[in-house]
Structures are given as C-alpha cells and as structure tokens.
Amino acid sequence: MSEKKEKSAAKLLQEKLCMKRKNGLLKADEAVMEKTGVFCEGYKDFLDRSKTEREAVEYAVSAAEKKGYVPFKKGMALKAGDKVYYVNRGKAVILAVIGKKDISEGVHIAAAHIDSPRLDLKQNPLYEDNETAYFKTHYYGGIKKYQWTAIPLALHGVVIKADGTKVKITVGEDENDPVFCITDLLPHLAAAQMKRTPGELIKGEELNILIGSAPYKDDEISEKVKLNILSILNDKYGITEEDFLSAELEAVPAFKAKDIGFDRSLIGSYGHDDRVCAYTALEAILDCTDVSKTAVCVLTDKEETGSDGNTGLRSSYLKYFLYDLADCFGTDGRTVMSASECLSADVNAAFDPTFADVSEKNNSCFINKGVCITKYTGARGKSGTSDASAEFVGRIRQLMDKNNVIWQTGELGKVDAGGGGTVAAYIANLDIDTIDVGVPVLSMHAPFELVSKLDVYMTNRAFYAFLAE
C-alpha cells in the first residue's frame, strides 16, 4: 500500500494564506445539527404566531415574562442579573439584562425589526362593485405587486371603536377560517396587461382584496353584498363601517412556515425579513442570565418604510431608554452610548444561481455558510450606510471564531445594481459602534421567503456570543 503523498509547499502555503468558506453543513457536527433542528421548530412556531409587529411584541413580552423580566420604570433600582423590558406603543419592545460591569463601560445591543412587507387596509377600505365586496389596500414596504395576487391572504390587526375600545382581529390562520384573495387576469385575456412594464403588471390600486359575494336578503336596499359583510363584522366584532377609520388591519399571506426540500434543510415562510433576526436575537437574550456588560435586545418597527415614526429607530425611543437606564445607576447616557456596541440584526440577499447576474460572487453570502456579517449596506456610493470600522469588524470576526460560530461576509448585490439599508445607520448615529449581522435570504420581500436552518441557528449563536460576552 503506497504512502500518503505529502502536500507540496505551495499547497501548504495556499492553505495558510487563502480564505475559503466551506458549506457549513460540512463543518457542523451531529450535535450542532440536532440543536439546529430543535431551534428551528421553535422559530417556525414564532413565524406562524407573529405575522405582524404587534403580534411579535406580544410574543416577546410573553416569553420574557416567563423568564422573569419585569416592566422597566424610570428611576427603578437595578442590580446585576435583573431583567427588564419596555414596550413602545405595542409595536416595538426593548429587553435588557443588567450586567456586572459598570454601565458606564457601555452596553451590548442586538437590534432587529419586526415589521415585514404587507398590504395595509386603507382607512375607508370597504366597497362593492358588481355585487362583489372588496377591501382597498395600500402596500407597505418594497414588494413586487404581482406576487400578491392569487394567493391566500389572512387579515390581522386592531380596530379602535367609537367608544375607544380595542378589538383584535385575526382571520385566515385557523384551519377552519376563511381566507381572502386578490384576483388576477387569466392568460387568455391578459394580452394588454402583459404589455405593461413589470413594475405595473399589477398596479397599486389593483391590489383589491375580494372578501365576499353573498347579498343581504332585502330588495329595498342597494349594495347588498357590502351590507352583508358589515352585518357579519358587526355580529362578530361589534364594529361599524366608520370604525375602519381608526383601525390598523394588515393583509398577510395565510401560508404556514414549512420545511423546504427533500432534505428539509431550508424553511419557507412569510416574514423571514426580518423576523428571523428578531427571533434569533430574542432567544439569545432570553438565554442570558449572567452577563458582563448589560445586554439589550431591540425589536423595532417601521424599518421597511424607512424607520420613520415614533416606533421606528429614526425616533428617539432607544436613546431615551438608554438615558433612563443610565440614570438608574447615576451615569450619563451619552457616556454609556459612546462605549456601547451593536449588532444590527438584519438579513442579506443570498446568492441565487438562477439570477446570478445581480451579484458579485466574491462578495456575496450563500445559504448554508452561516451567519452573514455585512460591513456596509446602502446603495450606489454606500448611500445610507454606517460602514463599520475595520477595528470593529476585526473584533466581531474574532468573537465569531472564538465561539465556533460558522460565519461569512457579503454585501447586497453588485455595485449600482440596487442596494438597501437597515437600522444600523440610526444606531451608529448615536455614537455606537454598529455592524450588520444576519441570515442570508432567498426570494427576499416575496410572500414566501427561504432561509437555511443552519444559518438561522448560527445567527442565534452569534447574538448569544455577543450579548453574553
């Protein structure tokens, strides 16, 4: 039997100097894969139960309270190991575990958003046309409008009635619920439609949700179908047509989260962007009990529309929370923020071989290669990015390797191909070292997105390594 051939000097030098990111499934051992499977079952349950930002907040608060978290109050006495949370208007939440080090040395922040592209009902949505009832919508976030036709939709949200009482509505998720749908033209009659530009294949004002066709049985009234729908809504929820004026109702895909592929290595679902980072960050801080620096998890709203508004991170609620937290220890909030670090938890675009021309392969992220660290986002000339420093990238790189986290780097497509932003810039603007870290996603912003189970688990491990450090 011949002896094993020794490696050449060039081969040894190549192994020493050249970078190669292997498929993570070839690196992960059986124990890691078992933990990955268990973790992702919990993630799928979260996806099915948290299709809106309000539901994600409710989930987070419920999970936090079971772990001993209590509502944060300005000026409250706090000590190492205490756990607090703060809810911002039911649409954003901050959780914190108090660390052993003085808070003047800074805090570790993981920040993700819990809103996803969807269809919002207009304030006056209900109408009848040719004995069919519809809801008018206004799309929220960046979508390909044609993807939202001819799929089952569910309705989630709240209605504030004339007397001020709040009514929660969820229709389309239970197996026995009806679902809703936006119709599309049959190919036989779509010749004119197919001549439209792709962006107007379906126009915004054509995203009308069909909600019923049965008339109210009375020959003396007009708009019988509309009245029948209102009668059903009034019987079930006690609302009138005018109550839609003070409602937030969102139409989302009625799909459940599902394993994808014969090997079940992927998860398909609505809302991976960015609830995959929200869940992994949430679970990471819930696992933290004895931390050195205070750990903070921010689950925020409004990222998909630019982070504006008082529940988005362009507002001051995170800054005010950090100031109030610092006050509890007699420390200046500005001092705390200057010493703090943040992982902006947001997804990146996974390389798609079918559409390879929009990506630059050497600087793309791939499914199954672990959590993606993104030094900068933005568009064209890095517009809208914070661009993490080399020093902070080096620090996070060392942290990942130290904790055996499978990781990779990537940017959002070719230069000038498009681009996008995250909440990183708004946190960095507070004088906090910030970098984007998240899960590679296929079919991002579609009603049904795909992620790798291993990447999901590695993202959780990355956040835990950072928060529990």
C-alpha positions in Angstrom: 0.0 0.0 0.0 1.5 3.3 -1.1 2.3 6.0 1.5 0.1 9.1 1.6 1.6 11.8 -0.7 2.9 14.8 1.2 1.5 18.2 0.5 3.6 20.5 -1.6 5.0 23.7 -0.2 2.6 25.6 -2.5 -0.4 23.7 -1.2 0.6 24.3 2.4 1.1 28.0 1.6 -2.3 28.2 -0.1 -4.0 26.6 3.0 -2.2 29.1 5.2 -2.9 32.3 3.2 -6.1 31.8 1.1 -9.6 32.2 2.5 -12.2 29.5 1.9 -15.6 29.4 3.4 -16.9 25.9 3.3 -20.5 24.8 3.2 -21.5 24.9 6.9 -23.3 21.6 6.7 -19.9 20.0 6.1 -18.4 21.7 9.1 -21.3 21.3 11.7 -21.2 18.1 13.7 -24.2 15.9 14.6 -24.7 17.7 17.9 -24.9 21.1 16.2 -27.3 19.8 13.6 -29.6 18.3 16.3 -29.7 21.7 18.1 -30.3 23.4 14.8 -33.4 21.3 14.2 -34.8 21.9 17.6 -34.2 25.6 17.4 -35.8 25.9 14.0 -39.0 24.2 15.2 -39.4 27.0 17.7 -38.7 29.5 15.0 -41.4 28.2 12.8 -43.9 28.4 15.6 -42.9 32.0 16.2 -43.4 32.8 12.5 -46.9 31.4 12.5 -47.8 33.3 15.6 -46.2 36.6 14.8 -47.2 37.8 11.4 -47.4 41.5 12.4 -45.2 43.7 14.6 -47.9 43.8 17.3 -48.1 40.0 17.5 -44.3 39.8 17.6 -44.2 42.2 20.6 -46.9 40.2 22.4 -44.8 37.0 21.8 -41.6 38.6 23.0 -43.2 40.0 26.2 -44.9 36.7 27.0 -41.6 34.8 26.5 -39.7 37.4 28.5 -42.1 37.4 31.5 -41.8 33.6 31.7 -38.0 34.3 32.1 -38.5 36.7 34.9 -38.5 40.0 33.0 -40.5 42.9 34.6 -41.6 46.2 33.0 -38.9 48.9 33.1 -39.7 52.1 35.1 -37.6 55.2 35.1 -35.6 55.5 38.3 -36.1 51.9 39.4 -33.4 50.3 41.5 -31.5 47.8 39.4 -28.6 45.4 40.1 -26.6 42.8 38.1 -28.8 40.0 36.8 -32.1 42.0 36.8 -34.2 41.7 33.7 -36.5 44.4 32.4 -38.5 45.2 29.3 -40.1 48.3 27.8 -42.9 48.3 25.2 -43.2 51.2 22.8 -46.9 51.7 21.8 -47.4 48.0 21.3 -45.3 47.9 18.1 -41.7 47.8 19.5 -40.0 46.3 22.5 -36.7 46.6 24.3 -35.4 43.9 26.7 -32.3 44.3 28.9 -30.3 42.1 31.2 -28.2 44.1 33.7 -24.5 43.2 33.6 -21.9 43.0 36.3 -19.7 45.8 34.9 -20.5 49.4 35.5 -22.9 50.6 32.8 -20.5 53.5 32.0 -18.4 50.9 30.2 -21.3 50.5 27.7 -23.9 48.0 26.7 -24.2 45.3 24.0 -27.1 45.8 21.7 -28.8 43.5 19.2 -31.4 45.3 17.2 -33.8 43.7 14.7 -37.0 44.8 13.0 -40.3 43.0 13.3 -42.3 44.6 10.5 -42.4 43.0 7.1 -43.8 43.9 3.7 -47.5 43.5 3.5 -50.8 45.1 2.4 -52.4 47.6 4.7 -56.1 48.3 4.5 -56.9 51.9 3.6 -58.9 54.0 6.2 -62.1 53.6 4.1 -61.5 50.2 2.6 -64.8 48.5 2.1 -66.7 48.8 -1.2 -69.0 46.9 -3.5 -68.6 46.5 -7.3 -70.9 44.4 -9.4 -72.3 42.5 -6.4 -68.8 41.6 -5.1 -67.3 43.1 -1.9 -63.6 44.2 -1.7 -61.1 45.9 0.6 -58.9 48.6 -0.8 -55.2 48.4 0.2 -52.1 50.4 0.3 -48.9 48.3 0.1 -46.4 48.6 2.9 -42.7 48.3 2.1 -40.9 47.2 -1.1 -42.9 44.5 -2.9 -43.3 43.0 -6.3 -47.0 43.7 -6.5 -47.8 40.8 -8.9 -46.6 38.3 -6.3 -49.5 39.2 -4.1 -52.3 38.1 -6.5 -53.9 34.7 -6.5 -52.6 33.6 -3.1 -54.5 33.1 0.1 -54.4 36.0 2.5 -55.2 36.4 6.2 -56.3 39.5 8.0 -54.6 40.7 11.2 -54.8 43.8 13.3 -56.8 46.0 15.6 -59.9 48.2 15.4 -60.5 51.1 17.8 -64.2 51.6 18.1 -66.1 54.9 18.5 -66.2 54.3 22.3 -62.4 53.8 22.4 -62.5 50.0 23.0 -60.0 47.9 21.1 -60.9 44.9 19.1 -58.3 42.4 17.9 -59.0 40.7 14.6 -57.3 37.6 13.1 -59.0 35.8 10.3 -57.4 33.2 8.0 -54.9 31.5 10.2 -57.1 28.8 11.8 -57.7 25.7 9.7 -61.5 26.4 9.8 -61.2 30.2 8.9 -62.0 31.6 5.5 -59.1 33.3 3.7 -59.1 36.2 1.2 -57.6 36.8 -2.2 -56.6 39.3 -4.8 -57.7 38.2 -8.3 -55.6 38.3 -11.4 -56.4 38.1 -15.2 -56.5 34.8 -16.9 -53.7 34.4 -19.5 -56.3 34.1 -22.3 -57.4 37.8 -21.8 -54.1 39.3 -20.5 -52.6 40.5 -23.8 -52.9 44.1 -22.9 -51.8 43.5 -19.3 -48.7 41.7 -20.3 -47.6 44.8 -22.3 -47.3 46.8 -19.1 -43.8 47.3 -17.6 -43.1 44.7 -14.9 -43.5 47.3 -12.1 -47.0 48.0 -13.3 -48.0 44.4 -14.2 -50.3 44.8 -11.2 -50.9 48.4 -10.2 -51.2 49.6 -6.6 -54.9 50.4 -7.0 -55.5 46.9 -8.4 -54.5 45.2 -5.1 -58.1 44.9 -4.1 -58.9 42.0 -1.7 -62.0 40.0 -2.5 -63.9 39.5 0.8 -67.4 38.3 -0.2 -70.1 37.9 -2.8 -73.3 36.9 -0.9 -76.0 39.7 -0.8 -78.1 40.7 2.2 -81.6 39.4 1.6 -83.6 42.6 1.2 -84.8 44.0 -2.1 -85.2 47.6 -0.8 -81.5 48.4 -0.4 -78.6 48.9 -2.7 -75.1 47.4 -2.1 -76.5 44.3 -0.6 -73.1 42.5 -0.5 -71.4 45.3 1.3 -74.2 45.4 3.9 -74.0 41.6 4.4 -70.2 41.9 5.1 -70.9 44.8 7.5 -73.6 42.7 9.2 -71.2 39.8 9.7 -68.4 42.1 11.1 -70.9 43.8 13.4 -72.2 40.5 14.7 -68.7 39.1 15.4 -66.7 42.2 16.4 -69.3 44.9 17.2 -67.8 47.3 14.6 -69.4 49.6 12.0 -68.0 50.9 8.8 -66.9 54.1 10.4 -64.7 52.1 12.8 -62.3 51.4 9.9 -61.2 55.0 10.2 -59.4 54.1 13.4 -58.1 50.7 12.6 -54.8 49.1 11.7 -55.6 46.0 9.6 -52.9 44.1 7.7 -53.3 41.5 4.9 -50.5 38.9 5.1 -50.0 35.6 3.4 -52.0 32.8 5.0 -49.1 30.3 4.5 -47.7 28.4 7.4 -43.9 28.1 7.8 -42.8 24.9 6.1 -39.6 22.8 5.6 -38.3 23.1 2.1 -36.6 20.3 0.1 -36.3 16.6 0.3 -33.6 17.1 2.9 -35.6 19.6 4.9 -32.6 21.9 5.1 -34.5 25.1 4.4 -37.5 26.9 5.8 -40.1 28.6 3.6 -42.3 31.3 5.2 -43.7 34.8 5.0 -41.8 37.3 7.1 -38.2 35.9 7.4 -37.2 39.5 6.7 -36.6 40.4 9.5 -38.3 38.1 12.0 -35.6 35.6 11.5 -33.2 38.0 13.1 -35.7 39.2 15.6 -36.3 35.6 16.9 -32.7 34.6 17.0 -31.8 37.8 18.9 -34.8 37.4 21.2 -33.9 33.8 22.1 -30.3 34.8 22.6 -31.1 37.5 25.2 -33.6 35.2 26.9 -30.8 32.7 27.4 -28.6 35.3 29.0 -28.5 35.2 32.8 -25.1 36.2 34.0 -23.6 38.8 31.6 -20.5 41.0 32.0 -21.8 44.1 30.2 -25.5 44.9 30.2 -27.2 43.2 27.2 -30.0 44.9 25.3 -32.3 43.5 22.6 -34.3 45.9 20.5 -37.2 44.7 18.3 -38.3 47.7 16.3 -41.0 48.7 13.8 -41.1 50.7 10.6 -37.8 49.6 9.0 -39.5 48.6 5.8 -40.7 52.1 5.3 -37.6 54.0 6.3 -37.7 53.7 10.2 -39.7 56.9 10.5 -42.4 57.4 13.1 -42.3 57.1 16.9 -41.9 53.3 16.8 -39.1 53.3 14.2 -35.4 53.7 15.0 -35.1 57.2 13.5 -37.1 58.3 16.6 -35.6 58.7 20.0 -37.1 55.9 22.0 -34.0 53.8 22.1 -31.8 56.8 23.0 -34.3 57.7 25.8 -34.3 54.2 27.1 -30.5 54.1 27.3 -30.5 57.5 29.0 -33.1 56.3 31.5 -31.2 53.1 32.1 -28.0 55.1 32.7 -29.9 57.3 35.2 -30.8 54.2 37.3 -27.1 53.9 38.0 -26.3 57.6 38.3 -24.5 57.6 34.9 -24.7 59.9 31.9 -26.5 58.4 28.9 -24.0 59.9 26.5 -21.1 58.2 28.2 -23.0 54.8 28.0 -23.7 55.1 24.3 -20.2 56.2 23.3 -18.9 53.0 25.0 -21.6 50.7 23.5 -21.6 48.2 20.6 -24.4 47.0 18.4 -25.1 44.1 16.1 -27.8 45.4 13.7 -29.7 42.2 13.1 -30.9 42.2 9.5 -31.0 39.8 6.6 -28.9 39.9 3.5 -29.6 38.7 -0.1 -28.4 35.1 -0.5 -26.7 34.3 -3.8 -29.3 32.9 -6.2 -27.8 30.9 -9.1 -30.9 31.5 -11.2 -30.3 35.2 -11.0 -26.5 35.3 -10.6 -26.0 38.4 -12.8 -27.1 40.8 -10.0 -24.5 39.5 -7.6 -20.7 39.8 -7.4 -19.8 36.3 -6.3 -16.7 37.0 -4.3 -18.7 39.4 -2.1 -22.0 37.6 -1.8 -23.4 35.5 1.0 -24.7 32.0 0.4 -27.2 29.7 2.1 -25.7 27.1 4.5 -22.4 29.1 5.0 -23.6 30.6 8.3 -24.5 34.0 9.7 -23.6 36.9 7.3 -21.5 39.8 8.6 -22.1 42.9 6.4 -19.6 45.7 6.9 -21.8 48.2 4.9 -25.1 48.3 3.2 -26.6 51.2 1.3 -26.9 51.9 -2.5 -24.5 53.1 -5.2 -21.8 55.1 -3.3 -22.7 53.5 0.0 -25.6 55.9 0.5 -27.5 55.3 3.7 -24.9 53.1 5.5 -22.9 53.5 8.6 -19.9 51.4 7.2 -18.4 49.7 10.3 -14.8 50.4 11.1 -12.0 47.8 10.4 -11.4 47.7 14.1 -15.0 46.7 14.9 -15.1 44.2 12.1 -11.9 42.6 13.4 -13.4 42.5 16.9 -16.6 40.7 15.7 -14.6 38.4 13.5 -12.5 37.3 16.5 -15.7 36.8 18.6 -17.2 34.5 16.0 -14.1 32.4 15.7 -13.7 32.2 19.4 -17.2 30.9 19.9 -17.1 28.4 16.9 -19.8 30.3 15.0 -20.0 29.5 11.3 -19.9 32.8 9.5 -19.4 34.6 6.2 -19.4 38.0 4.8 -21.5 39.5 1.9 -22.9 42.7 0.5 -26.3 43.4 -1.1 -25.6 42.8 -4.8 -23.3 44.3 -7.3 -22.3 48.0 -7.1 -25.0 50.0 -8.9 -27.3 47.0 -9.2 -29.6 48.4 -6.4 -29.0 48.1 -2.7 -30.8 48.7 0.5 -30.4 49.8 4.1 -31.0 48.6 7.6 -31.4 50.2 11.1 -27.6 50.2 11.5 -27.1 53.8 10.5 -29.6 55.1 13.0 -27.9 53.3 15.9 -24.5 54.3 14.7 -25.7 57.9 14.7 -25.9 57.6 18.5 -22.1 57.2 18.6 -22.4 53.4 18.9 -20.1 51.0 17.1 -22.5 49.1 14.8 -22.3 46.4 12.2 -25.0 44.4 10.3 -25.2 40.7 11.1 -28.0 38.4 9.9 -29.3 35.5 7.8 -29.0 35.1 4.0 -32.5 35.0 2.4 -33.7 33.8 -1.0 -36.7 35.5 -2.5 -36.5 38.4 -0.1 -39.6 40.5 0.2 -41.7 37.9 -1.6 -44.8 36.5 0.2 -42.8 33.2 0.7 -39.1 33.6 1.5 -36.5 30.9 2.1 -33.7 30.6 4.7 -31.2 27.8 5.7 -31.9 26.2 9.1 -28.2 26.1 9.8 -27.8 29.9 9.1 -30.7 30.6 11.4 -29.1 28.7 14.3 -25.7 30.2 13.7 -27.2 33.7 13.8 -28.7 32.9 17.2 -25.2 31.6 18.3 -23.6 34.8 17.1 -26.1 37.0 19.0 -25.6 34.9 22.1 -21.8 35.1 21.9 -22.1 38.9 21.7 -24.8 39.5 24.3 -23.5 37.0 26.9 -19.8 38.0 26.5 
